[in-house]
């Protein structure tokens, strides 16, 4: 059973991988019962109610035996752990799944496990921002405890900036509740950022890919753009990254299934930003191929079903993806230049995922991209250059919306080039 939401990019990739592997799947989707008929082969669940969702999965498994319950993304990880525990299936313990979802718990457990993490402190939206600003080091980074994809993550260099940033974050995380909400303030870590894609088997880590993020991620927001693999970092540094990731997984209690880790490397070593009990998000997995052409999802579903992983070595050469950032809020009207961008050597494909004539919002309030550009070539340098050139040939038209963003700024109009 694959657990996900109706907005996920990932479900169809996992379904296709399961079909290729001869594995029957059903989707457990965060969906009202009355809409279940619109989603075939689906068990409707309520992700905000872990106990009820677990009961539904257990009841379903009584007449439809399951070999695994797996979360496609962060949204269903707590339910997957709880259901796996009750059904006696391979699973991460519920406490480990929660640690991989909640950044405050994650920080405490990583620190207790001897893994290098930045200075951090947990605050609440009920705290006086001015008092918070007097307690923390600068520069610092503010982040929600349970959002992903860099959503709500903002840098502040001064107490005045921090007060403004806390207000902006408070409006974002308090939209659905009047109760005080927690958030973290961490010291800003300079350095080069990477992402590791791996899979755990009884606590043992197999590294599937290490991505460089060549664009500087220094703030004020932390929108990711380009991922390139294989990494160009020295062999010793890559070994340190693998060692630190394995230590982080142990500290959190993660033992089985995919993990996605984000790290910064500087003169003081490897620092864990986060470790998620899931695979890479969005459509980024399309840049990975293993053995004779297996996808990342094929490796993951084979392990979940108790089948051999197969060849986990990446195919020769280099590959990369560019997550096309949203430059400004408004109504997305369309994109021009796709054929011209596809003509760039080494570009494999371009997928525009933003819906025409629908509103879009950039980070830190937004949670999506305009689309993805994929490239494959003989070297990381050439792949990166191709991605940048293709992006430069695209133009996006975004019209104004007569509304106000959560931070109080008015949405404007832009015709964005590259």
Secondary structure, DSSP 8 states (H G I E B T S, - for coil): -EEEETT-SSHHHHHHHHHHHT----EEEE--GGGGGGSTTEEEE-TT-HHHHHHHHHHHHHHS--S--EESSGGGHHHHHHHHHHHT-S---HHHHHHHH-HHHHHHHHHHTT-----EEEEETTS-HHHHHTTS-SSEEEEESS--TTTT-EEESSHHHHHHHHHHHHHHHTTT-SS--EEEEEE---SEEEEEEEEEETTEEEEEEEEE--S---SSB----EEEES--S-HHHHHHHHHHHHHHHHHHT--SEEEEEEEEEETTEEEEEEEESS---TTGGGG--BTTTB-HHHHHHHHHTT------SB-SSEEEEEEE---S-EEEEEEE-HHHHHTSTTEEEEEE-S-TTEEE--TTT----SEEEEEEESSHHHHHHHHHHHHHT-EEEEE--SSB-TTS-B---EEEE-
